[in-house]
Amino acid sequence: MLFSRFIKDCKGMGTIEVVIIIAVLVALALIFKEFIIDLAKDIFSKIEQNAGSAVSGL
């Protein structure tokens, strides 16, 4: 019900703008997919390496 009021509301951003923003975000994610995956792997490996020292410091 709230969503249908949001769609029918003429104020603010329209449905087309939201769809375009989502499409751009998906396109960027697909373009930079390998970079995002490598970055996430690097971050999690650093967290895993430093987890022991973080816990022992408590």
PQR file with spaces between the fields and no chain letter, atoms N, CA, C, O and H, PARSE charges and radii, in Angstrom:
ATOM       1  N    MET     1       0.828   -1.180    0.000 -0.4000 1.5000
ATOM       2  CA   MET     1       0.000    0.000    0.000 -0.0000 2.0000
ATOM       3  C    MET     1       0.876    1.248    0.000  0.5500 1.7000
ATOM       4  O    MET     1       0.617    2.184   -0.757 -0.5500 1.4000
ATOM       5  N    LEU     2       1.895    1.272    0.828 -0.4000 1.5000
ATOM       6  CA   LEU     2       2.806    2.405    0.869 -0.0000 2.0000
ATOM       7  C    LEU     2       3.562    2.527   -0.445  0.5500 1.7000
ATOM       8  O    LEU     2       3.797    3.627   -0.944 -0.5500 1.4000
ATOM       9  H    LEU     2       2.105    0.512    1.443  0.4000 1.0000
ATOM      10  N    PHE     3       3.941    1.368   -1.001 -0.4000 1.5000
ATOM      11  CA   PHE     3       4.676    1.371   -2.268 -0.0000 2.0000
ATOM      12  C    PHE     3       3.821    1.923   -3.400  0.5500 1.7000
ATOM      13  O    PHE     3       4.313    2.675   -4.241 -0.5500 1.4000
ATOM      14  H    PHE     3       3.750    0.474   -0.596  0.4000 1.0000
ATOM      15  N    SER     4       2.535    1.552   -3.428 -0.4000 1.5000
ATOM      16  CA   SER     4       1.659    2.052   -4.494 -0.0000 2.0000
ATOM      17  C    SER     4       1.466    3.563   -4.379  0.5500 1.7000
ATOM      18  O    SER     4       1.367    4.259   -5.389 -0.5500 1.4000
ATOM      19  H    SER     4       2.135    0.941   -2.744  0.4000 1.0000
ATOM      20  N    ARG     5       1.414    4.065   -3.143 -0.4000 1.5000
ATOM      21  CA   ARG     5       1.324    5.527   -2.979 -0.0000 2.0000
ATOM      22  C    ARG     5       2.612    6.187   -3.449  0.5500 1.7000
ATOM      23  O    ARG     5       2.581    7.277   -4.020 -0.5500 1.4000
ATOM      24  H    ARG     5       1.494    3.498   -2.323  0.4000 1.0000
ATOM      25  N    PHE     6       3.746    5.530   -3.211 -0.4000 1.5000
ATOM      26  CA   PHE     6       5.034    6.063   -3.648 -0.0000 2.0000
ATOM      27  C    PHE     6       5.094    6.138   -5.164  0.5500 1.7000
ATOM      28  O    PHE     6       5.596    7.115   -5.718 -0.5500 1.4000
ATOM      29  H    PHE     6       3.771    4.644   -2.747  0.4000 1.0000
ATOM      30  N    ILE     7       4.585    5.112   -5.839 -0.4000 1.5000
ATOM      31  CA   ILE     7       4.598    5.079   -7.300 -0.0000 2.0000
ATOM      32  C    ILE     7       3.683    6.156   -7.877  0.5500 1.7000
ATOM      33  O    ILE     7       4.036    6.797   -8.866 -0.5500 1.4000
ATOM      34  H    ILE     7       4.177    4.318   -5.388  0.4000 1.0000
ATOM      35  N    LYS     8       2.511    6.363   -7.271 -0.4000 1.5000
ATOM      36  CA   LYS     8       1.538    7.327   -7.784 -0.0000 2.0000
ATOM      37  C    LYS     8       1.866    8.762   -7.422  0.5500 1.7000
ATOM      38  O    LYS     8       1.321    9.689   -8.023 -0.5500 1.4000
ATOM      39  H    LYS     8       2.225    5.842   -6.467  0.4000 1.0000
ATOM      40  N    ASP     9       2.746    8.965   -6.453 -0.4000 1.5000
ATOM      41  CA   ASP     9       3.089   10.301   -5.996 -0.0000 2.0000
ATOM      42  C    ASP     9       3.808   11.062   -7.106  0.5500 1.7000
ATOM      43  O    ASP     9       4.762   10.551   -7.694 -0.5500 1.4000
ATOM      44  H    ASP     9       3.188    8.212   -5.965  0.4000 1.0000
ATOM      45  N    CYS    10       3.364   12.257   -7.389 -0.4000 1.5000
ATOM      46  CA   CYS    10       3.961   13.056   -8.456 -0.0000 2.0000
ATOM      47  C    CYS    10       5.124   13.905   -7.960  0.5500 1.7000
ATOM      48  O    CYS    10       5.861   14.478   -8.764 -0.5500 1.4000
ATOM      49  H    CYS    10       2.589   12.672   -6.912  0.4000 1.0000
ATOM      50  N    LYS    11       5.294   13.991   -6.654 -0.4000 1.5000
ATOM      51  CA   LYS    11       6.370   14.799   -6.098 -0.0000 2.0000
ATOM      52  C    LYS    11       7.656   13.990   -6.063  0.5500 1.7000
ATOM      53  O    LYS    11       7.622   12.760   -6.020 -0.5500 1.4000
ATOM      54  H    LYS    11       4.695   13.526   -6.001  0.4000 1.0000
ATOM      55  N    GLY    12       8.783   14.674   -6.082 -0.4000 1.5000
ATOM      56  CA   GLY    12      10.067   13.989   -5.939 -0.0000 2.0000
ATOM      57  C    GLY    12      10.451   13.214   -7.185  0.5500 1.7000
ATOM      58  O    GLY    12      10.087   13.563   -8.308 -0.5500 1.4000
ATOM      59  H    GLY    12       8.811   15.673   -6.117  0.4000 1.0000
ATOM      60  N    MET    13      11.200   12.152   -6.945 -0.4000 1.5000
ATOM      61  CA   MET    13      11.700   11.354   -8.059 -0.0000 2.0000
ATOM      62  C    MET    13      10.601   10.461   -8.615  0.5500 1.7000
ATOM      63  O    MET    13       9.798    9.896   -7.873 -0.5500 1.4000
ATOM      64  H    MET    13      11.496   11.868   -6.033  0.4000 1.0000
ATOM      65  N    GLY    14      10.585   10.349   -9.910 -0.4000 1.5000
ATOM      66  CA   GLY    14       9.614    9.489  -10.566 -0.0000 2.0000
ATOM      67  C    GLY    14      10.151    8.084  -10.744  0.5500 1.7000
ATOM      68  O    GLY    14      11.317    7.805  -10.466 -0.5500 1.4000
ATOM      69  H    GLY    14      11.238   10.808  -10.513  0.4000 1.0000
ATOM      70  N    THR    15       9.294    7.219  -11.205 -0.4000 1.5000
ATOM      71  CA   THR    15       9.658    5.822  -11.401 -0.0000 2.0000
ATOM      72  C    THR    15      10.764    5.676  -12.435  0.5500 1.7000
ATOM      73  O    THR    15      11.664    4.850  -12.279 -0.5500 1.4000
ATOM      74  H    THR    15       8.346    7.446  -11.431  0.4000 1.0000
ATOM      75  N    ILE    16      10.699    6.461  -13.467 -0.4000 1.5000
ATOM      76  CA   ILE    16      11.707    6.373  -14.528 -0.0000 2.0000
ATOM      77  C    ILE    16      13.089    6.712  -13.984  0.5500 1.7000
ATOM      78  O    ILE    16      14.069    6.049  -14.322 -0.5500 1.4000
ATOM      79  H    ILE    16       9.968    7.132  -13.594  0.4000 1.0000
ATOM      80  N    GLU    17      13.172    7.730  -13.154 -0.4000 1.5000
ATOM      81  CA   GLU    17      14.461    8.108  -12.581 -0.0000 2.0000
ATOM      82  C    GLU    17      15.018    6.993  -11.712  0.5500 1.7000
ATOM      83  O    GLU    17      16.216    6.712  -11.757 -0.5500 1.4000
ATOM      84  H    GLU    17      12.375    8.269  -12.880  0.4000 1.0000
ATOM      85  N    VAL    18      14.165    6.358  -10.926 -0.4000 1.5000
ATOM      86  CA   VAL    18      14.613    5.263  -10.065 -0.0000 2.0000
ATOM      87  C    VAL    18      15.101    4.096  -10.912  0.5500 1.7000
ATOM      88  O    VAL    18      16.129    3.494  -10.600 -0.5500 1.4000
ATOM      89  H    VAL    18      13.192    6.586  -10.890  0.4000 1.0000
ATOM      90  N    VAL    19      14.382    3.770  -11.976 -0.4000 1.5000
ATOM      91  CA   VAL    19      14.775    2.671  -12.860 -0.0000 2.0000
ATOM      92  C    VAL    19      16.113    2.981  -13.529  0.5500 1.7000
ATOM      93  O    VAL    19      16.964    2.099  -13.650 -0.5500 1.4000
ATOM      94  H    VAL    19      13.547    4.259  -12.230  0.4000 1.0000
ATOM      95  N    ILE    20      16.301    4.210  -13.956 -0.4000 1.5000
ATOM      96  CA   ILE    20      17.562    4.595  -14.595 -0.0000 2.0000
ATOM      97  C    ILE    20      18.720    4.505  -13.608  0.5500 1.7000
ATOM      98  O    ILE    20      19.794    4.023  -13.967 -0.5500 1.4000
ATOM      99  H    ILE    20      15.610    4.926  -13.858  0.4000 1.0000
ATOM     100  N    ILE    21      18.525    4.956  -12.384 -0.4000 1.5000
ATOM     101  CA   ILE    21      19.576    4.884  -11.365 -0.0000 2.0000
ATOM     102  C    ILE    21      19.933    3.431  -11.080  0.5500 1.7000
ATOM     103  O    ILE    21      21.112    3.095  -10.977 -0.5500 1.4000
ATOM     104  H    ILE    21      17.653    5.349  -12.092  0.4000 1.0000
ATOM     105  N    ILE    22      18.935    2.569  -10.953 -0.4000 1.5000
ATOM     106  CA   ILE    22      19.194    1.146  -10.700 -0.0000 2.0000
ATOM     107  C    ILE    22      19.944    0.529  -11.881  0.5500 1.7000
ATOM     108  O    ILE    22      20.869   -0.259  -11.682 -0.5500 1.4000
ATOM     109  H    ILE    22      17.976    2.842  -11.037  0.4000 1.0000
ATOM     110  N    ALA    23      19.553    0.878  -13.103 -0.4000 1.5000
ATOM     111  CA   ALA    23      20.215    0.339  -14.294 -0.0000 2.0000
ATOM     112  C    ALA    23      21.679    0.771  -14.342  0.5500 1.7000
ATOM     113  O    ALA    23      22.549   -0.026  -14.693 -0.5500 1.4000
ATOM     114  H    ALA    23      18.801    1.518  -13.265  0.4000 1.0000
ATOM     115  N    VAL    24      21.952    2.012  -13.996 -0.4000 1.5000
ATOM     116  CA   VAL    24      23.336    2.502  -13.987 -0.0000 2.0000
ATOM     117  C    VAL    24      24.149    1.778  -12.925  0.5500 1.7000
ATOM     118  O    VAL    24      25.296    1.405  -13.172 -0.5500 1.4000
ATOM     119  H    VAL    24      21.246    2.659  -13.710  0.4000 1.0000
ATOM     120  N    LEU    25      23.571    1.574  -11.747 -0.4000 1.5000
ATOM     121  CA   LEU    25      24.286    0.862  -10.689 -0.0000 2.0000
ATOM     122  C    LEU    25      24.583   -0.582  -11.084  0.5500 1.7000
ATOM     123  O    LEU    25      25.673   -1.088  -10.815 -0.5500 1.4000
ATOM     124  H    LEU    25      22.639    1.876  -11.546  0.4000 1.0000
ATOM     125  N    VAL    26      23.625   -1.242  -11.715 -0.4000 1.5000
ATOM     126  CA   VAL    26      23.847   -2.623  -12.172 -0.0000 2.0000
ATOM     127  C    VAL    26      24.926   -2.650  -13.252  0.5500 1.7000
ATOM     128  O    VAL    26      25.790   -3.527  -13.239 -0.5500 1.4000
ATOM     129  H    VAL    26      22.740   -0.831  -11.934  0.4000 1.0000
ATOM     130  N    ALA    27      24.887   -1.710  -14.177 -0.4000 1.5000
ATOM     131  CA   ALA    27      25.894   -1.651  -15.237 -0.0000 2.0000
ATOM     132  C    ALA    27      27.288   -1.427  -14.651  0.5500 1.7000
ATOM     133  O    ALA    27      28.249   -2.068  -15.076 -0.5500 1.4000
ATOM     134  H    ALA    27      24.185   -0.998  -14.188  0.4000 1.0000
ATOM     135  N    LEU    28      27.403   -0.529  -13.686 -0.4000 1.5000
ATOM     136  CA   LEU    28      28.701   -0.294  -13.046 -0.0000 2.0000
ATOM     137  C    LEU    28      29.186   -1.531  -12.309  0.5500 1.7000
ATOM     138  O    LEU    28      30.373   -1.854  -12.342 -0.5500 1.4000
ATOM     139  H    LEU    28      26.622   -0.008  -13.340  0.4000 1.0000
ATOM     140  N    ALA    29      28.274   -2.218  -11.647 -0.4000 1.5000
ATOM     141  CA   ALA    29      28.654   -3.444  -10.947 -0.0000 2.0000
ATOM     142  C    ALA    29      29.149   -4.498  -11.924  0.5500 1.7000
ATOM     143  O    ALA    29      30.109   -5.209  -11.628 -0.5500 1.4000
ATOM     144  H    ALA    29      27.310   -1.955  -11.620  0.4000 1.0000
ATOM     145  N    LEU    30      28.513   -4.610  -13.079 -0.4000 1.5000
ATOM     146  CA   LEU    30      28.955   -5.582  -14.078 -0.0000 2.0000
ATOM     147  C    LEU    30      30.291   -5.197  -14.695  0.5500 1.7000
ATOM     148  O    LEU    30      31.128   -6.059  -14.962 -0.5500 1.4000
ATOM     149  H    LEU    30      27.733   -4.032  -13.320  0.4000 1.0000
ATOM     150  N    ILE    31      30.492   -3.907  -14.920 -0.4000 1.5000
ATOM     151  CA   ILE    31      31.749   -3.436  -15.509 -0.0000 2.0000
ATOM     152  C    ILE    31      32.911   -3.665  -14.549  0.5500 1.7000
ATOM     153  O    ILE    31      33.982   -4.110  -14.963 -0.5500 1.4000
ATOM     154  H    ILE    31      29.813   -3.206  -14.703  0.4000 1.0000
ATOM     155  N    PHE    32      32.708   -3.366  -13.279 -0.4000 1.5000
ATOM     156  CA   PHE    32      33.778   -3.463  -12.297 -0.0000 2.0000
ATOM     157  C    PHE    32      33.677   -4.733  -11.448  0.5500 1.7000
ATOM     158  O    PHE    32      34.175   -4.774  -10.323 -0.5500 1.4000
ATOM     159  H    PHE    32      31.838   -3.005  -12.942  0.4000 1.0000
ATOM     160  N    LYS    33      33.034   -5.763  -11.990 -0.4000 1.5000
ATOM     161  CA   LYS    33      32.794   -6.997  -11.245 -0.0000 2.0000
ATOM     162  C    LYS    33      34.097   -7.616  -10.732  0.5500 1.7000
ATOM     163  O    LYS    33      34.200   -7.936   -9.548 -0.5500 1.4000
ATOM     164  H    LYS    33      32.630   -5.730  -12.904  0.4000 1.0000
ATOM     165  N    GLU    34      35.071   -7.785  -11.590 -0.4000 1.5000
ATOM     166  CA   GLU    34      36.347   -8.401  -11.186 -0.0000 2.0000
ATOM     167  C    GLU    34      37.043   -7.554  -10.128  0.5500 1.7000
ATOM     168  O    GLU    34      37.580   -8.094   -9.161 -0.5500 1.4000
ATOM     169  H    GLU    34      34.987   -7.525  -12.552  0.4000 1.0000
ATOM     170  N    PHE    35      37.041   -6.255  -10.297 -0.4000 1.5000
ATOM     171  CA   PHE    35      37.673   -5.363   -9.321 -0.0000 2.0000
ATOM     172  C    PHE    35      36.987   -5.469   -7.964  0.5500 1.7000
ATOM     173  O    PHE    35      37.653   -5.512   -6.930 -0.5500 1.4000
ATOM     174  H    PHE    35      36.605   -5.816  -11.083  0.4000 1.0000
ATOM     175  N    ILE    36      35.662   -5.511   -7.965 -0.4000 1.5000
ATOM     176  CA   ILE    36      34.906   -5.604   -6.714 -0.0000 2.0000
ATOM     177  C    ILE    36      35.186   -6.933   -6.023  0.5500 1.7000
ATOM     178  O    ILE    36      35.365   -6.972   -4.806 -0.5500 1.4000
ATOM     179  H    ILE    36      35.120   -5.476   -8.805  0.4000 1.0000
ATOM     180  N    ILE    37      35.225   -8.021   -6.790 -0.4000 1.5000
ATOM     181  CA   ILE    37      35.495   -9.337   -6.215 -0.0000 2.0000
ATOM     182  C    ILE    37      36.901   -9.388   -5.639  0.5500 1.7000
ATOM     183  O    ILE    37      37.093   -9.872   -4.523 -0.5500 1.4000
ATOM     184  H    ILE    37      35.079   -7.989   -7.779  0.4000 1.0000
ATOM     185  N    ASP    38      37.895   -8.893   -6.387 -0.4000 1.5000
ATOM     186  CA   ASP    38      39.274   -8.883   -5.894 -0.0000 2.0000
ATOM     187  C    ASP    38      39.420   -8.020   -4.646  0.5500 1.7000
ATOM     188  O    ASP    38      40.139   -8.385   -3.715 -0.5500 1.4000
ATOM     189  H    ASP    38      37.739   -8.501   -7.293  0.4000 1.0000
ATOM     190  N    LEU    39      38.746   -6.890   -4.627 -0.4000 1.5000
ATOM     191  CA   LEU    39      38.798   -6.004   -3.467 -0.0000 2.0000
ATOM     192  C    LEU    39      38.192   -6.674   -2.238  0.5500 1.7000
ATOM     193  O    LEU    39      38.748   -6.596   -1.142 -0.5500 1.4000
ATOM     194  H    LEU    39      38.162   -6.593   -5.383  0.4000 1.0000
ATOM     195  N    ALA    40      37.051   -7.333   -2.426 -0.4000 1.5000
ATOM     196  CA   ALA    40      36.400   -8.016   -1.308 -0.0000 2.0000
ATOM     197  C    ALA    40      37.275   -9.155   -0.784  0.5500 1.7000
ATOM     198  O    ALA    40      37.406   -9.331    0.428 -0.5500 1.4000
ATOM     199  H    ALA    40      36.600   -7.396   -3.316  0.4000 1.0000
ATOM     200  N    LYS    41      37.875   -9.928   -1.692 -0.4000 1.5000
ATOM     201  CA   LYS    41      38.767  -11.018   -1.274 -0.0000 2.0000
ATOM     202  C    LYS    41      39.957  -10.470   -0.495  0.5500 1.7000
ATOM     203  O    LYS    41      40.356  -11.043    0.519 -0.5500 1.4000
ATOM     204  H    LYS    41      37.769   -9.785   -2.677  0.4000 1.0000
ATOM     205  N    ASP    42      40.518   -9.374   -0.961 -0.4000 1.5000
ATOM     206  CA   ASP    42      41.664   -8.761   -0.287 -0.0000 2.0000
ATOM     207  C    ASP    42      41.289   -8.268    1.104  0.5500 1.7000
ATOM     208  O    ASP    42      42.036   -8.473    2.061 -0.5500 1.4000
ATOM     209  H    ASP    42      40.195   -8.909   -1.785  0.4000 1.0000
ATOM     210  N    ILE    43      40.146   -7.626    1.216 -0.4000 1.5000
ATOM     211  CA   ILE    43      39.690   -7.110    2.511 -0.0000 2.0000
ATOM     212  C    ILE    43      39.456   -8.257    3.489  0.5500 1.7000
ATOM     213  O    ILE    43      39.880   -8.189    4.643 -0.5500 1.4000
ATOM     214  H    ILE    43      39.539   -7.459    0.439  0.4000 1.0000
ATOM     215  N    PHE    44      38.778   -9.315    3.029 -0.4000 1.5000
ATOM     216  CA   PHE    44      38.485  -10.428    3.927 -0.0000 2.0000
ATOM     217  C    PHE    44      39.736  -11.210    4.302  0.5500 1.7000
ATOM     218  O    PHE    44      39.824  -11.737    5.411 -0.5500 1.4000
ATOM     219  H    PHE    44      38.433   -9.371    2.092  0.4000 1.0000
ATOM     220  N    SER    45      40.707  -11.294    3.392 -0.4000 1.5000
ATOM     221  CA   SER    45      41.948  -11.984    3.751 -0.0000 2.0000
ATOM     222  C    SER    45      42.722  -11.187    4.799  0.5500 1.7000
ATOM     223  O    SER    45      43.329  -11.771    5.697 -0.5500 1.4000
ATOM     224  H    SER    45      40.635  -10.866    2.491  0.4000 1.0000
ATOM     225  N    LYS    46      42.705   -9.863    4.690 -0.4000 1.5000
ATOM     226  CA   LYS    46      43.372   -9.034    5.704 -0.0000 2.0000
ATOM     227  C    LYS    46      42.657   -9.142    7.046  0.5500 1.7000
ATOM     228  O    LYS    46      43.304   -9.164    8.092 -0.5500 1.4000
ATOM     229  H    LYS    46      42.212   -9.389    3.960  0.4000 1.0000
ATOM     230  N    ILE    47      41.337   -9.209    7.025 -0.4000 1.5000
ATOM     231  CA   ILE    47      40.582   -9.377    8.267 -0.0000 2.0000
ATOM     232  C    ILE    47      40.923  -10.718    8.900  0.5500 1.7000
ATOM     233  O    ILE    47      41.112  -10.809   10.113 -0.5500 1.4000
ATOM     234  H    ILE    47      40.811   -9.191    6.175  0.4000 1.0000
ATOM     235  N    GLU    48      41.001  -11.754    8.076 -0.4000 1.5000
ATOM     236  CA   GLU    48      41.315  -13.093    8.585 -0.0000 2.0000
ATOM     237  C    GLU    48      42.724  -13.140    9.167  0.5500 1.7000
ATOM     238  O    GLU    48      42.948  -13.770   10.200 -0.5500 1.4000
ATOM     239  H    GLU    48      40.848  -11.680    7.091  0.4000 1.0000
ATOM     240  N    GLN    49      43.669  -12.482    8.512 -0.4000 1.5000
ATOM     241  CA   GLN    49      45.052  -12.468    8.992 -0.0000 2.0000
ATOM     242  C    GLN    49      45.176  -11.729   10.321  0.5500 1.7000
ATOM     243  O    GLN    49      45.951  -12.138   11.186 -0.5500 1.4000
ATOM     244  H    GLN    49      43.487  -11.971    7.673  0.4000 1.0000
ATOM     245  N    ASN    50      44.432  -10.662   10.488 -0.4000 1.5000
ATOM     246  CA   ASN    50      44.556   -9.831   11.685 -0.0000 2.0000
ATOM     247  C    ASN    50      43.534  -10.171   12.776  0.5500 1.7000
ATOM     248  O    ASN    50      43.523   -9.534   13.829 -0.5500 1.4000
ATOM     249  H    ASN    50      43.802  -10.329    9.785  0.4000 1.0000
ATOM     250  N    ALA    51      42.693  -11.149   12.538 -0.4000 1.5000
ATOM     251  CA   ALA    51      41.659  -11.491   13.517 -0.0000 2.0000
ATOM     252  C    ALA    51      42.260  -12.000   14.819  0.5500 1.7000
ATOM     253  O    ALA    51      41.776  -11.659   15.898 -0.5500 1.4000
ATOM     254  H    ALA    51      42.702  -11.666   11.683  0.4000 1.0000
ATOM     255  N    GLY    52      43.300  -12.804   14.732 -0.4000 1.5000
ATOM     256  CA   GLY    52      43.932  -13.350   15.934 -0.0000 2.0000
ATOM     257  C    GLY    52      44.516  -12.273   16.825  0.5500 1.7000
ATOM     258  O    GLY    52      44.354  -12.318   18.045 -0.5500 1.4000
ATOM     259  H    GLY    52      43.693  -13.081   13.855  0.4000 1.0000
ATOM     260  N    SER    53      45.193  -11.306   16.230 -0.4000 1.5000
ATOM     261  CA   SER    53      45.790  -10.251   17.033 -0.0000 2.0000
ATOM     262  C    SER    53      44.723   -9.325   17.626  0.5500 1.7000
ATOM     263  O    SER    53      44.919   -8.762   18.703 -0.5500 1.4000
ATOM     264  H    SER    53      45.325  -11.269   15.239  0.4000 1.0000
ATOM     265  N    ALA    54      43.607   -9.168   16.933 -0.4000 1.5000
ATOM     266  CA   ALA    54      42.547   -8.327   17.463 -0.0000 2.0000
ATOM     267  C    ALA    54      41.887   -8.975   18.669  0.5500 1.7000
ATOM     268  O    ALA    54      41.548   -8.295   19.637 -0.5500 1.4000
ATOM     269  H    ALA    54      43.448   -9.626   16.058  0.4000 1.0000
ATOM     270  N    VAL    55      41.707  -10.285   18.610 -0.4000 1.5000
ATOM     271  CA   VAL    55      41.066  -11.013   19.706 -0.0000 2.0000
ATOM     272  C    VAL    55      42.006  -11.135   20.892  0.5500 1.7000
ATOM     273  O    VAL    55      41.573  -11.022   22.039 -0.5500 1.4000
ATOM     274  H    VAL    55      41.982  -10.837   17.823  0.4000 1.0000
ATOM     275  N    SER    56      43.287  -11.363   20.631 -0.4000 1.5000
ATOM     276  CA   SER    56      44.237  -11.523   21.742 -0.0000 2.0000
ATOM     277  C    SER    56      44.466  -10.217   22.493  0.5500 1.7000
ATOM     278  O    SER    56      44.906  -10.233   23.643 -0.5500 1.4000
ATOM     279  H    SER    56      43.639  -11.454   19.699  0.4000 1.0000
ATOM     280  N    GLY    57      44.175   -9.103   21.864 -0.4000 1.5000
ATOM     281  CA   GLY    57      44.350   -7.807   22.512 -0.0000 2.0000
ATOM     282  C    GLY    57      43.243   -7.455   23.482  0.5500 1.7000
ATOM     283  O    GLY    57      43.337   -6.448   24.183 -0.5500 1.4000
ATOM     284  H    GLY    57      43.817   -9.090   20.930  0.4000 1.0000
ATOM     285  N    LEU    58      42.189   -8.268   23.539 -0.4000 1.5000
ATOM     286  CA   LEU    58      41.069   -7.970   24.435 -0.0000 2.0000
ATOM     287  C    LEU    58      41.397   -8.328   25.816  0.5500 1.7000
ATOM     288  O    LEU    58      40.574   -8.149   26.713 -0.5500 1.4000
ATOM     289  H    LEU    58      42.112   -9.086   22.970  0.4000 1.0000
